[in-house]
């Protein structure tokens, strides 16, 4: 089986309400997380033994985190920073690798700027929420 390398993951951004189409070529590292929210279905039973904790999935959450080298001439980075500064939704699409599924959603993001003493400045971008205001989020799409 062929190894999958980090550079094979593709990350796109765009205008909220449509599938993201602009490839982020200046991104460095990216991470795609899927989390499951679980509602408890635990019941007391007969009261003769401690109940076993059970649950069922009630919601899925997709999250992307990535960082980029801070270059003020990068139009994509400027658009991402502007979206974070205003709280506006921005379309993000992450494809884990050719033939693998990912995330396509309008997202609310936050940015953090790193300024390490002995390295280049970076911008860390994190999805804090998926927005359903314009289109339904697609997880594993």
N, CA, C and O atoms as a GROMACS GRO file, in nm:
protein
  564
    1UNK      N    1   0.084  -0.119   0.000
    1UNK     CA    2   0.000   0.000   0.000
    1UNK      C    3   0.088   0.124   0.000
    1UNK      O    4   0.183   0.134   0.078
    2UNK      N    5   0.056   0.217  -0.087
    2UNK     CA    6   0.133   0.341  -0.098
    2UNK      C    7   0.111   0.430   0.022
    2UNK      O    8  -0.001   0.440   0.074
    3UNK      N    9   0.217   0.495   0.067
    3UNK     CA   10   0.206   0.591   0.177
    3UNK      C   11   0.140   0.718   0.126
    3UNK      O   12   0.156   0.756   0.010
    4UNK      N   13   0.067   0.783   0.213
    4UNK     CA   14   0.005   0.911   0.181
    4UNK      C   15   0.087   1.019   0.251
    4UNK      O   16   0.112   1.010   0.372
    5UNK      N   17   0.128   1.117   0.177
    5UNK     CA   18   0.211   1.224   0.230
    5UNK      C   19   0.127   1.349   0.257
    5UNK      O   20   0.024   1.369   0.193
    6UNK      N   21   0.171   1.432   0.350
    6UNK     CA   22   0.096   1.551   0.389
    6UNK      C   23   0.070   1.648   0.276
    6UNK      O   24  -0.033   1.715   0.273
    7UNK      N   25   0.164   1.657   0.182
    7UNK     CA   26   0.145   1.752   0.071
    7UNK      C   27   0.034   1.709  -0.023
    7UNK      O   28  -0.010   1.788  -0.107
    8UNK      N   29  -0.013   1.584  -0.011
    8UNK     CA   30  -0.122   1.536  -0.097
    8UNK      C   31  -0.258   1.584  -0.050
    8UNK      O   32  -0.355   1.578  -0.126
    9UNK      N   33  -0.267   1.632   0.074
    9UNK     CA   34  -0.391   1.690   0.123
    9UNK      C   35  -0.412   1.827   0.060
    9UNK      O   36  -0.320   1.910   0.059
   10UNK      N   37  -0.530   1.850   0.007
   10UNK     CA   38  -0.557   1.976  -0.062
   10UNK      C   39  -0.657   2.058   0.018
   10UNK      O   40  -0.757   2.005   0.067
   11UNK      N   41  -0.631   2.185   0.032
   11UNK     CA   42  -0.716   2.275   0.109
   11UNK      C   43  -0.754   2.393   0.020
   11UNK      O   44  -0.668   2.458  -0.039
   12UNK      N   45  -0.883   2.419   0.013
   12UNK     CA   46  -0.937   2.526  -0.070
   12UNK      C   47  -1.016   2.624   0.017
   12UNK      O   48  -1.067   2.587   0.123
   13UNK      N   49  -1.026   2.749  -0.028
   13UNK     CA   50  -1.113   2.847   0.038
   13UNK      C   51  -1.195   2.916  -0.069
   13UNK      O   52  -1.165   2.908  -0.189
   14UNK      N   53  -1.300   2.984  -0.024
   14UNK     CA   54  -1.384   3.057  -0.119
   14UNK      C   55  -1.492   3.134  -0.047
   14UNK      O   56  -1.492   3.146   0.076
   15UNK      N   57  -1.584   3.186  -0.125
   15UNK     CA   58  -1.694   3.265  -0.073
   15UNK      C   59  -1.798   3.174  -0.009
   15UNK      O   60  -1.836   3.073  -0.067
   16UNK      N   61  -1.843   3.210   0.109
   16UNK     CA   62  -1.947   3.132   0.177
   16UNK      C   63  -2.068   3.119   0.086
   16UNK      O   64  -2.105   3.212   0.015
   17UNK      N   65  -2.129   3.003   0.090
   17UNK     CA   66  -2.247   2.977   0.009
   17UNK      C   67  -2.217   2.892  -0.112
   17UNK      O   68  -2.308   2.842  -0.178
   18UNK      N   69  -2.088   2.875  -0.144
   18UNK     CA   70  -2.050   2.792  -0.258
   18UNK      C   71  -1.930   2.705  -0.219
   18UNK      O   72  -1.860   2.734  -0.122
   19UNK      N   73  -1.910   2.599  -0.294
   19UNK     CA   74  -1.797   2.512  -0.266
   19UNK      C   75  -1.666   2.588  -0.289
   19UNK      O   76  -1.650   2.655  -0.391
   20UNK      N   77  -1.575   2.577  -0.195
   20UNK     CA   78  -1.447   2.648  -0.205
   20UNK      C   79  -1.369   2.600  -0.326
   20UNK      O   80  -1.357   2.480  -0.348
   21UNK      N   81  -1.314   2.694  -0.405
   21UNK     CA   82  -1.247   2.658  -0.529
   21UNK      C   83  -1.104   2.709  -0.541
   21UNK      O   84  -1.031   2.668  -0.632
   22UNK      N   85  -1.061   2.798  -0.451
   22UNK     CA   86  -0.926   2.854  -0.460
   22UNK      C   87  -0.830   2.772  -0.374
   22UNK      O   88  -0.843   2.769  -0.252
   23UNK      N   89  -0.734   2.707  -0.438
   23UNK     CA   90  -0.638   2.623  -0.367
   23UNK      C   91  -0.544   2.708  -0.284
   23UNK      O   92  -0.489   2.807  -0.332
   24UNK      N   93  -0.526   2.669  -0.157
   24UNK     CA   94  -0.431   2.737  -0.070
   24UNK      C   95  -0.294   2.673  -0.094
   24UNK      O   96  -0.264   2.567  -0.038
   25UNK      N   97  -0.212   2.737  -0.174
   25UNK     CA   98  -0.081   2.680  -0.207
   25UNK      C   99   0.025   2.715  -0.103
   25UNK      O  100   0.129   2.650  -0.098
   26UNK      N  101   0.000   2.815  -0.022
   26UNK     CA  102   0.098   2.859   0.078
   26UNK      C  103   0.078   2.794   0.215
   26UNK      O  104   0.146   2.832   0.311
   27UNK      N  105  -0.014   2.698   0.226
   27UNK     CA  106  -0.034   2.634   0.356
   27UNK      C  107   0.084   2.543   0.387
   27UNK      O  108   0.149   2.491   0.296
   28UNK      N  109   0.110   2.524   0.515
   28UNK     CA  110   0.221   2.439   0.558
   28UNK      C  111   0.164   2.307   0.610
   28UNK      O  112   0.163   2.208   0.537
   29UNK      N  113   0.118   2.306   0.732
   29UNK     CA  114   0.060   2.185   0.791
   29UNK      C  115  -0.091   2.198   0.797
   29UNK      O  116  -0.144   2.309   0.809
   30UNK      N  117  -0.160   2.086   0.788
   30UNK     CA  118  -0.306   2.085   0.799
   30UNK      C  119  -0.348   1.963   0.877
   30UNK      O  120  -0.282   1.859   0.873
   31UNK      N  121  -0.458   1.976   0.948
   31UNK     CA  122  -0.513   1.865   1.026
   31UNK      C  123  -0.664   1.864   1.009
   31UNK      O  124  -0.729   1.969   1.015
   32UNK      N  125  -0.720   1.747   0.987
   32UNK     CA  126  -0.864   1.730   0.970
   32UNK      C  127  -0.914   1.637   1.079
   32UNK      O  128  -0.870   1.522   1.088
   33UNK      N  129  -1.004   1.685   1.162
   33UNK     CA  130  -1.055   1.607   1.275
   33UNK      C  131  -1.206   1.587   1.260
   33UNK      O  132  -1.278   1.677   1.218
   34UNK      N  133  -1.250   1.468   1.295
   34UNK     CA  134  -1.393   1.440   1.305
   34UNK      C  135  -1.420   1.400   1.449
   34UNK      O  136  -1.357   1.308   1.502
   35UNK      N  137  -1.513   1.469   1.511
   35UNK     CA  138  -1.550   1.440   1.650
   35UNK      C  139  -1.696   1.397   1.654
   35UNK      O  140  -1.777   1.440   1.572
   36UNK      N  141  -1.729   1.313   1.750
   36UNK     CA  142  -1.865   1.264   1.765
   36UNK      C  143  -1.920   1.311   1.900
   36UNK      O  144  -1.859   1.289   2.005
   37UNK      N  145  -2.035   1.377   1.895
   37UNK     CA  146  -2.106   1.413   2.018
   37UNK      C  147  -2.199   1.298   2.052
   37UNK      O  148  -2.268   1.245   1.966
   38UNK      N  149  -2.200   1.259   2.180
   38UNK     CA  150  -2.276   1.142   2.221
   38UNK      C  151  -2.377   1.182   2.329
   38UNK      O  152  -2.343   1.249   2.426
   39UNK      N  153  -2.502   1.138   2.310
   39UNK     CA  154  -2.606   1.158   2.410
   39UNK      C  155  -2.618   1.031   2.494
   39UNK      O  156  -2.613   0.920   2.442
   40UNK      N  157  -2.633   1.048   2.622
   40UNK     CA  158  -2.638   0.933   2.713
   40UNK      C  159  -2.769   0.855   2.698
   40UNK      O  160  -2.877   0.914   2.691
   41UNK      N  161  -2.757   0.724   2.694
   41UNK     CA  162  -2.874   0.635   2.696
   41UNK      C  163  -2.867   0.542   2.817
   41UNK      O  164  -2.935   0.440   2.821
   42UNK      N  165  -2.785   0.579   2.914
   42UNK     CA  166  -2.768   0.498   3.034
   42UNK      C  167  -2.896   0.499   3.117
   42UNK      O  168  -2.955   0.605   3.141
   43UNK      N  169  -2.938   0.382   3.161
   43UNK     CA  170  -3.055   0.374   3.248
   43UNK      C  171  -3.017   0.302   3.377
   43UNK      O  172  -2.917   0.230   3.382
   44UNK      N  173  -3.097   0.322   3.481
   44UNK     CA  174  -3.067   0.268   3.613
   44UNK      C  175  -3.079   0.116   3.619
   44UNK      O  176  -3.015   0.052   3.703
   45UNK      N  177  -3.160   0.058   3.533
   45UNK     CA  178  -3.179  -0.086   3.539
   45UNK      C  179  -3.257  -0.126   3.664
   45UNK      O  180  -3.342  -0.050   3.712
   46UNK      N  181  -3.228  -0.244   3.717
   46UNK     CA  182  -3.302  -0.296   3.832
   46UNK      C  183  -3.258  -0.235   3.964
   46UNK      O  184  -3.323  -0.256   4.066
   47UNK      N  185  -3.151  -0.161   3.964
   47UNK     CA  186  -3.102  -0.100   4.088
   47UNK      C  187  -3.016  -0.194   4.171
   47UNK      O  188  -2.979  -0.160   4.283
   48UNK      N  189  -2.984  -0.312   4.118
   48UNK     CA  190  -2.902  -0.408   4.193
   48UNK      C  191  -2.756  -0.404   4.154
   48UNK      O  192  -2.672  -0.466   4.219
   49UNK      N  193  -2.723  -0.331   4.047
   49UNK     CA  194  -2.584  -0.320   4.003
   49UNK      C  195  -2.562  -0.181   3.945
   49UNK      O  196  -2.655  -0.113   3.902
   50UNK      N  197  -2.437  -0.142   3.946
   50UNK     CA  198  -2.402  -0.013   3.888
   50UNK      C  199  -2.429  -0.018   3.737
   50UNK      O  200  -2.384  -0.111   3.670
   51UNK      N  201  -2.502   0.079   3.682
   51UNK     CA  202  -2.532   0.077   3.539
   51UNK      C  203  -2.406   0.093   3.455
   51UNK      O  204  -2.309   0.156   3.497
   52UNK      N  205  -2.410   0.037   3.338
   52UNK     CA  206  -2.302   0.054   3.241
   52UNK      C  207  -2.336   0.175   3.155
   52UNK      O  208  -2.447   0.185   3.101
   53UNK      N  209  -2.240   0.265   3.143
   53UNK     CA  210  -2.261   0.388   3.066
   53UNK      C  211  -2.276   0.354   2.918
   53UNK      O  212  -2.188   0.291   2.860
   54UNK      N  213  -2.387   0.395   2.858
   54UNK     CA  214  -2.409   0.374   2.715
   54UNK      C  215  -2.449   0.507   2.651
   54UNK      O  216  -2.488   0.601   2.721
   55UNK      N  217  -2.440   0.513   2.521
   55UNK     CA  218  -2.476   0.636   2.450
   55UNK      C  219  -2.494   0.611   2.302
   55UNK      O  220  -2.462   0.503   2.251
   56UNK      N  221  -2.547   0.710   2.235
   56UNK     CA  222  -2.566   0.707   2.091
   56UNK      C  223  -2.515   0.838   2.032
   56UNK      O  224  -2.524   0.944   2.094
   57UNK      N  225  -2.463   0.829   1.912
   57UNK     CA  226  -2.414   0.948   1.843
   57UNK      C  227  -2.531   1.043   1.816
   57UNK      O  228  -2.636   1.002   1.766
   58UNK      N  229  -2.511   1.171   1.848
   58UNK     CA  230  -2.615   1.271   1.823
   58UNK      C  231  -2.571   1.378   1.724
   58UNK      O  232  -2.654   1.448   1.666
   59UNK      N  233  -2.441   1.393   1.706
   59UNK     CA  234  -2.391   1.493   1.611
   59UNK      C  235  -2.246   1.464   1.575
   59UNK      O  236  -2.170   1.413   1.657
   60UNK      N  237  -2.210   1.498   1.454
   60UNK     CA  238  -2.071   1.491   1.409
   60UNK      C  239  -2.018   1.632   1.394
   60UNK      O  240  -2.091   1.723   1.355
   61UNK      N  241  -1.892   1.651   1.425
   61UNK     CA  242  -1.828   1.780   1.410
   61UNK      C  243  -1.702   1.764   1.327
   61UNK      O  244  -1.616   1.682   1.358
   62UNK      N  245  -1.691   1.842   1.222
   62UNK     CA  246  -1.570   1.844   1.142
   62UNK      C  247  -1.489   1.967   1.176
   62UNK      O  248  -1.545   2.074   1.199
   63UNK      N  249  -1.358   1.952   1.180
   63UNK     CA  250  -1.272   2.064   1.217
   63UNK      C  251  -1.144   2.057   1.133
   63UNK      O  252  -1.086   1.950   1.116
   64UNK      N  253  -1.102   2.170   1.083
   64UNK     CA  254  -0.977   2.181   1.011
   64UNK      C  255  -0.890   2.282   1.085
   64UNK      O  256  -0.936   2.388   1.125
   65UNK      N  257  -0.764   2.248   1.102
   65UNK     CA  258  -0.666   2.343   1.152
   65UNK      C  259  -0.549   2.340   1.054
   65UNK      O  260  -0.511   2.234   1.005
   66UNK      N  261  -0.494   2.456   1.026
   66UNK     CA  262  -0.379   2.462   0.936
   66UNK      C  263  -0.301   2.588   0.962
   66UNK      O  264  -0.350   2.681   1.027
   67UNK      N  265  -0.179   2.592   0.911
   67UNK     CA  266  -0.103   2.715   0.924
   67UNK      C  267  -0.039   2.751   0.791
   67UNK      O  268  -0.020   2.667   0.703
   68UNK      N  269  -0.008   2.879   0.782
   68UNK     CA  270   0.048   2.934   0.659
   68UNK      C  271   0.163   3.027   0.696
   68UNK      O  272   0.164   3.087   0.803
   69UNK      N  273   0.259   3.037   0.606
   69UNK     CA  274   0.365   3.136   0.623
   69UNK      C  275   0.302   3.274   0.605
   69UNK      O  276   0.222   3.295   0.513
   70UNK      N  277   0.338   3.368   0.692
   70UNK     CA  278   0.279   3.502   0.686
   70UNK      C  279   0.342   3.582   0.574
   70UNK      O  280   0.452   3.635   0.589
   71UNK      N  281   0.272   3.592   0.464
   71UNK     CA  282   0.314   3.674   0.350
   71UNK      C  283   0.199   3.768   0.317
   71UNK      O  284   0.093   3.724   0.274
   72UNK      N  285   0.219   3.897   0.338
   72UNK     CA  286   0.111   3.994   0.318
   72UNK      C  287   0.067   4.005   0.173
   72UNK      O  288  -0.040   4.059   0.146
   73UNK      N  289   0.147   3.953   0.080
   73UNK     CA  290   0.109   3.958  -0.062
   73UNK      C  291   0.020   3.842  -0.102
   73UNK      O  292  -0.028   3.837  -0.215
   74UNK      N  293  -0.004   3.748  -0.012
   74UNK     CA  294  -0.087   3.630  -0.042
   74UNK      C  295  -0.235   3.667  -0.027
   74UNK      O  296  -0.283   3.686   0.085
   75UNK      N  297  -0.306   3.677  -0.139
   75UNK     CA  298  -0.447   3.718  -0.137
   75UNK      C  299  -0.534   3.622  -0.057
   75UNK      O  300  -0.629   3.664   0.008
   76UNK      N  301  -0.502   3.494  -0.062
   76UNK     CA  302  -0.579   3.395   0.015
   76UNK      C  303  -0.566   3.419   0.164
   76UNK      O  304  -0.664   3.415   0.238
   77UNK      N  305  -0.443   3.445   0.209
   77UNK     CA  306  -0.421   3.471   0.351
   77UNK      C  307  -0.493   3.599   0.395
   77UNK      O  308  -0.551   3.603   0.503
   78UNK      N  309  -0.488   3.702   0.312
   78UNK     CA  310  -0.558   3.828   0.342
   78UNK      C  311  -0.708   3.802   0.357
   78UNK      O  312  -0.771   3.856   0.448
   79UNK      N  313  -0.766   3.720   0.269
   79UNK     CA  314  -0.910   3.688   0.277
   79UNK      C  315  -0.943   3.610   0.404
   79UNK      O  316  -1.046   3.636   0.467
   80UNK      N  317  -0.857   3.516   0.442
   80UNK     CA  318  -0.881   3.439   0.564
   80UNK      C  319  -0.873   3.526   0.688
   80UNK      O  320  -0.956   3.514   0.778
   81UNK      N  321  -0.774   3.613   0.694
   81UNK     CA  322  -0.760   3.703   0.809
   81UNK      C  323  -0.881   3.797   0.817
   81UNK      O  324  -0.932   3.822   0.927
   82UNK      N  325  -0.927   3.848   0.703
   82UNK     CA  326  -1.044   3.937   0.702
   82UNK      C  327  -1.168   3.863   0.751
   82UNK      O  328  -1.248   3.920   0.826
   83UNK      N  329  -1.186   3.738   0.710
   83UNK     CA  330  -1.302   3.661   0.756
   83UNK      C  331  -1.297   3.641   0.906
   83UNK      O  332  -1.399   3.655   0.974
   84UNK      N  333  -1.181   3.609   0.959
   84UNK     CA  334  -1.168   3.589   1.104
   84UNK      C  335  -1.192   3.719   1.180
   84UNK      O  336  -1.255   3.719   1.286
   85UNK      N  337  -1.142   3.830   1.126
   85UNK     CA  338  -1.155   3.959   1.195
   85UNK      C  339  -1.298   4.008   1.203
   85UNK      O  340  -1.332   4.086   1.292
   86UNK      N  341  -1.384   3.964   1.110
   86UNK     CA  342  -1.522   4.010   1.109
   86UNK      C  343  -1.621   3.904   1.156
   86UNK      O  344  -1.739   3.932   1.175
   87UNK      N  345  -1.573   3.781   1.175
   87UNK     CA  346  -1.664   3.672   1.214
   87UNK      C  347  -1.747   3.620   1.099
   87UNK      O  348  -1.842   3.544   1.120
   88UNK      N  349  -1.712   3.660   0.978
   88UNK     CA  350  -1.786   3.616   0.860
   88UNK      C  351  -1.753   3.472   0.826
   88UNK      O  352  -1.640   3.427   0.844
   89UNK      N  353  -1.852   3.400   0.776
   89UNK     CA  354  -1.828   3.263   0.731
   89UNK      C  355  -1.747   3.265   0.602
   89UNK      O  356  -1.759   3.356   0.521
   90UNK      N  357  -1.664   3.164   0.586
   90UNK     CA  358  -1.585   3.147   0.464
   90UNK      C  359  -1.593   3.000   0.425
   90UNK      O  360  -1.592   2.912   0.511
   91UNK      N  361  -1.600   2.974   0.296
   91UNK     CA  362  -1.606   2.835   0.250
   91UNK      C  363  -1.468   2.772   0.259
   91UNK      O  364  -1.369   2.830   0.215
   92UNK      N  365  -1.462   2.652   0.317
   92UNK     CA  366  -1.338   2.575   0.322
   92UNK      C  367  -1.369   2.434   0.273
   92UNK      O  368  -1.475   2.379   0.303
   93UNK      N  369  -1.276   2.378   0.199
   93UNK     CA  370  -1.289   2.240   0.152
   93UNK      C  371  -1.155   2.172   0.170
   93UNK      O  372  -1.053   2.223   0.124
   94UNK      N  373  -1.155   2.058   0.237
   94UNK     CA  374  -1.032   1.982   0.258
   94UNK      C  375  -1.048   1.843   0.199
   94UNK      O  376  -1.143   1.772   0.232
   95UNK      N  377  -0.957   1.807   0.113
   95UNK     CA  378  -0.953   1.673   0.055
   95UNK      C  379  -0.828   1.606   0.112
   95UNK      O  380  -0.717   1.652   0.087
   96UNK      N  381  -0.847   1.499   0.186
   96UNK     CA  382  -0.735   1.437   0.257
   96UNK      C  383  -0.626   1.388   0.162
   96UNK      O  384  -0.508   1.400   0.193
   97UNK      N  385  -0.664   1.333   0.051
   97UNK     CA  386  -0.571   1.286  -0.052
   97UNK      C  387  -0.656   1.236  -0.167
   97UNK      O  388  -0.776   1.215  -0.151
   98UNK      N  389  -0.597   1.218  -0.282
   98UNK     CA  390  -0.672   1.172  -0.399
   98UNK      C  391  -0.755   1.049  -0.366
   98UNK      O  392  -0.704   0.949  -0.316
   99UNK      N  393  -0.884   1.058  -0.393
   99UNK     CA  394  -0.973   0.946  -0.369
   99UNK      C  395  -1.026   0.934  -0.227
   99UNK      O  396  -1.107   0.847  -0.199
  100UNK      N  397  -0.980   1.021  -0.137
  100UNK     CA  398  -1.028   1.017   0.001
  100UNK      C  399  -1.127   1.131   0.026
  100UNK      O  400  -1.121   1.235  -0.040
  101UNK      N  401  -1.216   1.111   0.119
  101UNK     CA  402  -1.319   1.208   0.151
  101UNK      C  403  -1.266   1.314   0.246
  101UNK      O  404  -1.160   1.298   0.306
  102UNK      N  405  -1.340   1.424   0.259
  102UNK     CA  406  -1.299   1.531   0.347
  102UNK      C  407  -1.416   1.615   0.392
  102UNK      O  408  -1.523   1.562   0.422
  103UNK      N  409  -1.395   1.744   0.398
  103UNK     CA  410  -1.495   1.839   0.449
  103UNK      C  411  -1.516   1.948   0.345
  103UNK      O  412  -1.421   1.995   0.283
  104UNK      N  413  -1.641   1.988   0.326
  104UNK     CA  414  -1.676   2.100   0.240
  104UNK      C  415  -1.787   2.175   0.312
  104UNK      O  416  -1.900   2.129   0.317
  105UNK      N  417  -1.754   2.293   0.367
  105UNK     CA  418  -1.851   2.363   0.450
  105UNK      C  419  -1.818   2.512   0.458
  105UNK      O  420  -1.705   2.553   0.434
  106UNK      N  421  -1.918   2.589   0.493
  106UNK     CA  422  -1.896   2.728   0.532
  106UNK      C  423  -1.855   2.725   0.678
  106UNK      O  424  -1.920   2.661   0.760
  107UNK      N  425  -1.748   2.795   0.710
  107UNK     CA  426  -1.689   2.786   0.843
  107UNK      C  427  -1.666   2.922   0.905
  107UNK      O  428  -1.639   3.020   0.835
  108UNK      N  429  -1.675   2.926   1.035
  108UNK     CA  430  -1.631   3.042   1.113
  108UNK      C  431  -1.491   3.006   1.162
  108UNK      O  432  -1.471   2.899   1.219
  109UNK      N  433  -1.396   3.095   1.140
  109UNK     CA  434  -1.258   3.063   1.172
  109UNK      C  435  -1.198   3.163   1.270
  109UNK      O  436  -1.250   3.273   1.289
  110UNK      N  437  -1.088   3.122   1.330
  110UNK     CA  438  -1.008   3.215   1.411
  110UNK      C  439  -0.864   3.202   1.365
  110UNK      O  440  -0.823   3.097   1.317
  111UNK      N  441  -0.789   3.308   1.381
  111UNK     CA  442  -0.648   3.307   1.343
  111UNK      C  443  -0.562   3.344   1.463
  111UNK      O  444  -0.601   3.422   1.549
  112UNK      N  445  -0.444   3.285   1.466
  112UNK     CA  446  -0.343   3.315   1.566
  112UNK      C  447  -0.213   3.339   1.494
  112UNK      O  448  -0.173   3.259   1.409
  113UNK      N  449  -0.146   3.449   1.526
  113UNK     CA  450  -0.019   3.477   1.460
  113UNK      C  451   0.096   3.436   1.549
  113UNK      O  452   0.104   3.476   1.666
  114UNK      N  453   0.185   3.355   1.493
  114UNK     CA  454   0.305   3.315   1.563
  114UNK      C  455   0.423   3.396   1.513
  114UNK      O  456   0.438   3.417   1.393
  115UNK      N  457   0.508   3.441   1.605
  115UNK     CA  458   0.627   3.517   1.569
  115UNK      C  459   0.746   3.460   1.645
  115UNK      O  460   0.799   3.526   1.735
  116UNK      N  461   0.789   3.338   1.610
  116UNK     CA  462   0.901   3.278   1.682
  116UNK      C  463   1.030   3.356   1.658
  116UNK      O  464   1.051   3.410   1.549
  117UNK      N  465   1.114   3.362   1.757
  117UNK     CA  466   1.236   3.442   1.750
  117UNK      C  467   1.327   3.398   1.636
  117UNK      O  468   1.389   3.481   1.570
  118UNK      N  469   1.337   3.266   1.613
  118UNK     CA  470   1.434   3.216   1.516
  118UNK      C  471   1.370   3.148   1.396
  118UNK      O  472   1.427   3.055   1.339
  119UNK      N  473   1.253   3.193   1.358
  119UNK     CA  474   1.187   3.130   1.243
  119UNK      C  475   1.092   3.230   1.178
  119UNK      O  476   1.076   3.342   1.227
  120UNK      N  477   1.031   3.189   1.068
  120UNK     CA  478   0.940   3.277   0.997
  120UNK      C  479   0.809   3.292   1.075
  120UNK      O  480   0.770   3.203   1.151
  121UNK      N  481   0.742   3.404   1.055
  121UNK     CA  482   0.612   3.426   1.118
  121UNK      C  483   0.509   3.340   1.047
  121UNK      O  484   0.514   3.323   0.925
  122UNK      N  485   0.416   3.285   1.124
  122UNK     CA  486   0.311   3.201   1.068
  122UNK      C  487   0.175   3.250   1.115
  122UNK      O  488   0.163   3.321   1.215
  123UNK      N  489   0.074   3.210   1.041
  123UNK     CA  490  -0.064   3.234   1.080
  123UNK      C  491  -0.127   3.097   1.098
  123UNK      O  492  -0.128   3.016   1.006
  124UNK      N  493  -0.180   3.071   1.216
  124UNK     CA  494  -0.250   2.946   1.244
  124UNK      C  495  -0.399   2.972   1.231
  124UNK      O  496  -0.451   3.066   1.291
  125UNK      N  497  -0.467   2.889   1.154
  125UNK     CA  498  -0.610   2.906   1.129
  125UNK      C  499  -0.683   2.784   1.181
  125UNK      O  500  -0.641   2.671   1.158
  126UNK      N  501  -0.792   2.807   1.253
  126UNK     CA  502  -0.870   2.699   1.312
  126UNK      C  503  -1.018   2.722   1.288
  126UNK      O  504  -1.069   2.833   1.307
  127UNK      N  505  -1.086   2.617   1.246
  127UNK     CA  506  -1.231   2.623   1.232
  127UNK      C  507  -1.292   2.612   1.371
  127UNK      O  508  -1.265   2.516   1.443
  128UNK      N  509  -1.373   2.711   1.409
  128UNK     CA  510  -1.438   2.706   1.540
  128UNK      C  511  -1.584   2.662   1.531
  128UNK      O  512  -1.642   2.619   1.630
  129UNK      N  513  -1.643   2.674   1.412
  129UNK     CA  514  -1.782   2.630   1.394
  129UNK      C  515  -1.811   2.614   1.246
  129UNK      O  516  -1.755   2.684   1.161
  130UNK      N  517  -1.900   2.521   1.216
  130UNK     CA  518  -1.951   2.508   1.080
  130UNK      C  519  -2.079   2.589   1.074
  130UNK      O  520  -2.164   2.581   1.163
  131UNK      N  521  -2.093   2.666   0.969
  131UNK     CA  522  -2.209   2.753   0.953
  131UNK      C  523  -2.311   2.684   0.863
  131UNK      O  524  -2.276   2.626   0.761
  132UNK      N  525  -2.438   2.691   0.901
  132UNK     CA  526  -2.545   2.635   0.819
  132UNK      C  527  -2.632   2.747   0.762
  132UNK      O  528  -2.746   2.724   0.721
  133UNK      N  529  -2.577   2.868   0.761
  133UNK     CA  530  -2.658   2.982   0.719
  133UNK      C  531  -2.684   2.986   0.569
  133UNK      O  532  -2.788   3.036   0.527
  134UNK      N  533  -2.594   2.935   0.489
  134UNK     CA  534  -2.609   2.944   0.345
  134UNK      C  535  -2.622   2.808   0.275
  134UNK      O  536  -2.691   2.797   0.174
  135UNK      N  537  -2.556   2.706   0.328
  135UNK     CA  538  -2.562   2.573   0.269
  135UNK      C  539  -2.533   2.469   0.376
  135UNK      O  540  -2.471   2.499   0.478
  136UNK      N  541  -2.578   2.349   0.352
  136UNK     CA  542  -2.558   2.242   0.448
  136UNK      C  543  -2.412   2.196   0.444
  136UNK      O  544  -2.359   2.173   0.336
  137UNK      N  545  -2.347   2.182   0.561
  137UNK     CA  546  -2.210   2.133   0.563
  137UNK      C  547  -2.203   1.989   0.513
  137UNK      O  548  -2.292   1.909   0.541
  138UNK      N  549  -2.098   1.957   0.439
  138UNK     CA  550  -2.076   1.822   0.389
  138UNK      C  551  -1.955   1.764   0.460
  138UNK      O  552  -1.843   1.810   0.440
  139UNK      N  553  -1.977   1.664   0.541
  139UNK     CA  554  -1.872   1.596   0.614
  139UNK      C  555  -1.846   1.463   0.547
  139UNK      O  556  -1.940   1.388   0.520
  140UNK      N  557  -1.721   1.434   0.519
  140UNK     CA  558  -1.684   1.311   0.447
  140UNK      C  559  -1.744   1.309   0.309
  140UNK      O  560  -1.791   1.205   0.262
  141UNK      N  561  -1.743   1.425   0.243
  141UNK     CA  562  -1.802   1.436   0.110
  141UNK      C  563  -1.695   1.427   0.002
  141UNK      O  564  -1.726   1.435  -0.117
   0.00000   0.00000   0.00000
